[in-house]
Amino acid sequence: MKKLALHWKIIIGMVLGIIFGFIMNTVDGGKGFVIDWIAPFGKIFINLLKLIAVPLILASLIKGISDLKDISKIKTMGLRTIIIYVGTTLVAIIIGLTIVNFVGPGKGMPQETIEKIKLKYENDAGVVDKLAKASAQQDAGPLQALVDIFPSNIFTSLGEAKMLQVIFFALFVGICLLLIPEKKAKPLVDFFDSLNEVVMKMVDLIMLFAPYAVFALMANVIIAFDDTTILVKLLKYAGCVVSGLALMIGFYLFLIKVYTKKSPQWFLNKISPAQLLAFSTSSSAATLPVTMERVEEHLGVDKEVSGFVLPVGATVNMDGTSLYQGIAAVFIMQVIWPEGLTFTNQLVIIATALLASIGSAAVPSAGMVMLVIVLESIGFPAELLPIGLALIFAVDRPLDMCRTVVNVTGDATVSMMVAKSLNKLHEPKPKEWDDHYEAVK
Ligand code: ASP
């Protein structure tokens, strides 16, 4: 019998998880059952993905850079990556702002709805937590983000999974490996090559568990939605975000077709397991190992490109998040601060949403924390901030799931483009988890 493709297995797991979640919502004690007995399996899966993310970045980047054999190529690759990342993010914000201004989802929202939302969410622990995190972030100086890239203790960076610090260290090691005699470099290069192979195999094995894990993750998401009346009221706003995100996917497919000359359908087919995981986990960081595996083994991007472009992208390139921030900021203004809706403020939103998406962590809900900073940059009244966040809080999780898909797809697209431009895009050679199983069984 022909094996069912992985993405179909994951989709089946997701659909069953959603149905199960809805059923459990109606059963007495159902929620508790999902929380105690189902959700932990989703958590285990995310833990496993996070577990291998750091060794994977380290190994593939060090090995990749030492394979480049030419330091000037690193500069070219770095520059192209950053330019394309900034370019796609700007496109995303502009799409977002155009839609929200055109549709005006926040205009004419009944006062009674605003009051209801305010009452329910203004003091919600989630909203309070986002505001606290945003203010902690703001207390840092303007160059703190730069300082944070340079670690003082690599073991702390590895332990705390500080992506940019790990990337910096790996680049540093990779460059120095190029600068010492080849004979001396070889043992370390071989070590990281071997580590890279092992971690990639771990991704294959972890993915065998993915269809069951997404079942657990989706069931857990569904049981959190008990009040659908507010969701319905926010449908127009959510619709704006989702259609903007869909346009962004269309834009990536266009880039794939025009620039890399590959078929968009082929691209979607290969990258879909990573997209589905992004959707179920709401975290580009947790999805990173799978994105790397798909891009290297199934899309044919060489390690030296994917090992740099993808981890950097997971941290700094968040097109979905910046599109969402643009829409959410204007939507909130349309509802509670219409006098702030000036052209200049929208220009400021473009700049700050760009920076905010770079500064957002690749974890669930990080986009909402940075939204506070976007709003503050245009002088949004501080006393209205909790109400502003309350307005969008109810639909944040589903939108987070969708924007994470765009974040991950954007990273994969850019890695294809950078690889193509450096002649590092090749015929993919997928590996199966059991390639050598027969020999060791
Ligand atoms: N969850 C998103 C990500 O990990 C970030 C966000 O928009 O909240 O990519």
Residues whose N, C-alpha, C, O or C-beta is under 5 A from the ligand:
A	BS01	LIG	S282 S283 S284 A285 T321 A361 A362 V363 P364 S365 A366 G367 M368 D400 R403 T404 N407
